[in-house]
Amino acid sequence: MTEDLGHGLVEGGVGRAVGGRAEGGAAPSGLTLTLIKAQLLGLLADKGIDALGVGTEGDPALLARLLSYRTKPDPGFPVVTP
C-alpha cells in the first residue's frame, strides 16, 4: 500500500509543509504547518510541535506518521570516497 504524503514549501521567512495536496485546488491537506527554518530543524531533531511553537492546522498525528519513515543514518556511510 502506498501512502500519499505530499508536501509543499513556500519561499520566504515562513514555510509550509503539508500532508496531502492542497496546492492548486486539489484535495485538502490533512496538516498544515507554519514554521521558520529553525523550527523545521527542531522538528527533524525530534523536538515537539508545542515546544517549538509551530503553528498547526489539521491533524498533528500526520507529522508523527511522516517522521516515522526516517531511518537512523549510518555513520560509516562513505559520503565522499577517494
N, C-alpha and C positions, 0 to 999 in steps of 0.2 A: 504494500500500500504506500503510495506517495502522498506526502502532505504538502499542501500549498502554503508555505510560509514565505510570503513575499516581503519586500522591503522597499523603502524609498528614502532618499536623503535630500534635504533642501540645503542649498549653499547659504552661507552667511554665518552669523553668530549663533543661530539656533538651528538645530537639525531635527528632523522627524524620522523615526524608524517605525514602520507599520507592519503588522502581521496581516496578510491578505493583500488585496489590491483595491485601494480606494482612489488612487490617482486616475484622472481621466474619466471619472464617472463609472468605473467598474464596480464590482461588488464592494460593500462597505468593509472596512478593516475591522478586525477583532480587537486591535490595540493600537493606539497612537501614543507615542512618547514624545514629549517636548523636552529637549535637553541640549546642553552645550558639550563640547568635546571632553572636558574634564569629567563630566557626569557619565558620558559613554564609556570612557576608560575605566571609571569606577564600577560600572555595571559589568564590564568584561572581567574585572578583578574580583567579582563576587560580592561587591558591596550592594546593599539593598536599595530598592527604589526609594523607599521612605527616607533612609539615611542620607541619600544623595539629593533629595528634594526634586526628583524628576517628576514632571507633570505627566499624568496618565489620563487617557480617555479610553475606556473599554476594559477588557479582562486582563489584569496583570499576570494571571497564570500562563498566558500565552508566551510571555517573555521567558518564564522559567522553562517552558517546553522548548523554546528555541535555543536557549543556552544549554539545555541538556544534551544537545548534539555535539557540543565541544568535546575534544579529547585533550588529554594532557600532552604537551609537547615532548618529544624525545630529545633529551639534552645531547645525545650522541649523534643527532642528525647532521650530516655534513652540508651545511648551508653553502659553503664555498669549498670546493675541492681543487687541489693543485692540478 
